[in-house]
Amino acid sequence: APVTLLVVHLKAGGEGAAATRRRQLDALSPVLDGLRERGAPVVLLGDMNSTTDADRAALASLARQRGLEWATEPLACTHYWSKKASCPAHPLDHALTGAPARDVRAAGACATVGCDPGDACPVYRREVSDHCPVRMSLELD
């Protein structure tokens, strides 16, 4: 069966973010259920804006309830956030998969510079993107 990719960009922080994100995940649930019933491999991926432990718990719950593997959970960072005094890195970009994933990694500056770039963001952030590409291979039947 063909793989179905669902690409999302979930609400970032700020006023009303928690309620909006909850509604977004609730809206994704029946879509994922319908795809699972068809038996097609599913990958839900994108900028999940998982900045808090509560966000990551919601992703873990969504994956668990839908029989998906949170393939990118171990990634330490996929994004650099520019603040005046530093450049903290966060794991904001994720993939939940219905097929086993292997070789899951963040590339770009997250691989070459790492998750603690110090006082200044990598040039990559200004020249390419503040997000690092996330790569993985799926084991399809």
C-alpha positions in Angstrom: 0.0 0.0 0.0 1.2 3.5 -0.6 2.6 5.5 2.3 0.4 8.4 3.4 2.3 11.4 4.6 0.5 14.0 6.7 2.5 17.2 7.0 1.5 19.6 9.8 2.7 22.9 11.3 1.1 23.0 14.7 0.5 26.2 16.7 3.5 27.6 18.5 3.4 29.1 22.0 1.6 32.2 23.0 -1.9 33.1 24.1 -4.4 30.3 23.6 -1.7 28.0 22.2 -2.6 25.1 24.5 -6.2 25.0 23.6 -5.5 25.5 19.9 -2.9 22.7 19.9 -5.4 20.4 21.7 -8.0 21.1 19.0 -5.4 20.4 16.3 -4.4 17.0 17.8 -8.1 16.2 18.3 -8.8 17.0 14.6 -5.9 14.7 13.5 -7.1 11.7 15.5 -10.1 10.7 13.3 -8.0 11.2 10.2 -5.3 8.9 11.6 -7.9 6.4 12.7 -9.4 6.3 9.2 -6.0 5.8 7.6 -5.1 3.0 10.0 -8.4 1.2 9.3 -7.5 1.2 5.6 -4.2 -0.5 6.5 -2.0 2.0 4.7 1.3 3.0 6.3 1.0 6.5 7.8 3.6 9.1 8.7 2.5 12.2 10.5 5.4 14.7 10.4 6.2 18.4 10.6 6.9 21.3 12.9 5.0 20.1 16.0 6.3 23.1 18.0 6.7 20.8 21.0 8.3 23.4 23.3 7.0 22.0 26.6 6.8 18.7 28.5 3.0 19.0 28.1 3.4 19.3 24.3 5.6 16.2 24.2 3.3 14.3 26.5 0.4 15.1 24.1 2.5 13.8 21.1 3.4 10.6 23.0 -0.3 10.1 23.8 -1.4 10.6 20.2 1.2 8.1 19.0 0.3 5.5 21.6 -3.4 5.8 21.1 -3.1 5.5 17.3 -0.5 2.7 17.3 2.2 4.9 15.9 5.9 5.0 16.8 7.2 8.4 17.8 10.3 8.0 15.6 11.9 11.3 16.4 11.4 11.4 20.2 15.1 10.8 21.0 16.3 13.7 18.9 17.8 16.4 21.1 17.3 19.3 18.7 15.8 20.1 15.3 15.5 23.9 15.6 17.4 26.9 16.8 15.6 29.7 18.5 17.4 33.1 18.4 17.3 35.0 21.6 19.3 38.1 22.3 21.8 36.4 24.6 21.9 32.9 23.3 20.6 30.4 20.7 18.8 27.6 22.5 18.0 24.5 20.5 14.7 22.5 20.8 13.3 19.3 19.3 10.3 20.9 17.6 10.1 18.8 14.4 8.8 15.3 14.7 7.6 12.2 12.9 5.1 9.7 14.1 5.2 6.6 12.0 3.0 3.5 11.4 6.0 1.6 10.1 9.3 1.0 12.0 11.8 3.8 11.5 15.5 3.5 11.5 18.5 5.9 11.0 16.5 8.7 12.5 18.6 11.9 12.8 18.6 15.6 12.5 20.9 16.8 9.8 22.2 20.3 8.9 23.6 22.4 11.7 22.0 20.2 14.3 24.4 17.5 13.2 27.5 19.7 12.5 27.2 22.4 15.2 25.2 20.4 17.7 22.4 21.4 20.1 24.5 23.9 22.1 25.9 26.5 19.7 26.7 28.9 22.4 26.0 32.6 22.2 25.4 32.9 18.5 23.1 30.9 16.3 24.8 29.0 13.4 25.1 30.8 10.1 22.8 28.0 8.8 20.0 29.5 10.8 20.2 32.9 9.0 21.2 31.5 5.5 19.0 28.4 5.3 16.5 27.8 8.1 16.1 27.9 11.8 14.9 24.2 11.5 17.2 21.4 10.7 16.2 18.7 8.2 15.1 15.5 9.9 16.0 12.2 8.1 14.8 8.7 8.6 14.2 5.5 6.8 11.1 3.4 7.1 10.9 -0.4 7.0 7.9 -1.1 4.8 6.6 -4.5 4.1 
